[in-house]
Amino acid sequence: MKRLLFIIATAVLFPIVCSGWGRDGHQIIAAIAEDHLNETTKVMVQSLIGNNHLYSIATWADDIRQERRDTGPWHYVNIPLGGKYDANRDCAPPRSCVVAKIGEFAKVLMDKSAPREERVDALKFLVHFVGDVHQPMHAAKEGAGGNGVHVSFLSNNQCGPYECNLHGVWDTSMIMHAGMGRADYVQYLEHLITTETLDAQAGGTPDQWANESVRLAKAAWVQDGTNLDERYYQQQIAVVDKQMAIAGLRLAKLLNDTIGKMTPRDFR
């Protein structure tokens, strides 16, 4: 009910633009993060990407996947439902996984000897991958992270231009059904952060984040052929909202704790 009242209250202030988590979700997370950067970090980010918002680079890692196919496995981690992250089992080279790549790119970002172009790319990957690891289906091994679990969503077999599957519903359909554009969704999540004091959960490590996600994936898992009804949506959109909010907070903390402790001279 609180969510519905917030949407109604803000509908007159913001245009309703519906598009999927593939773009909107990542941009929402990046916008939340930008709201929580300290002033030093903002200067460091600008020294790398100019006067652009973080959300402008949030989907770059997806945009390059066709030409950089080696990066595909970096977007997720295959943890068995009911299990916990095991680096040797779930993230072995050369494929690697999102957990390891967050750590690796954080190191590149802080490496004063790394070429500027590599550090810019590291920032772009980090903005995207912190979002990915908080999408529960990006942490689940079964059914290729839900891609192989065919479902209908609110009795519809089509999720946008694609046939519905569990992963796609989490990536796209639930956010589309919420009916909010980026600006009003960000405002809604900032309200959620305040009322539920989510900033207290801004810490942790990538492996802990992945373990949280796979637990949520297990709780949201359904059998092949299930119709995800309104009750499922109401239960799980709250998870989507919280995960996006926390991802933004954690991305901000990661950047504040890394390049937020550097100076512009470190990026020449």
WOHU-V201048 format. One line per field, one symbol per residue. ss: DSSP state (H for helix, E for strand, L for the rest). burial: # if it has 24 or more other C-alpha atoms within 12 Angstrom, else .. Layout:
ss=???
burial=???
This chain:
ss=LHHHHHHHHHLLLLLLLLLLHHHHHHHHHHHHHHHLLLHHHHHHHHHHHLLLLHHHHLLHHHHLLLLLHHHHHHHLLLELLLLLLLHHHHLLLLLLLHHHHHHHHHHHHHLLLLLHHHHHHHHHHHHHHHHHHLLHHHHELHHHLLLLLELEELLELEELLEELEHHHHHHHHHHHHHLLLHHHHHHHHHHHHHHLLHHHHLLLLHHHHHHHHHHHHHHHLLLLLLEELHHHHHHHHHHHHHHHHHHHHHHHHHHHHLHHHLLHHHHL
burial=.....##..........####################...#########...##########........###########..##....##...################........#############################.#####.....##...###########################.##....##..#..###.##########.###....##...##..#####################.#####...##.
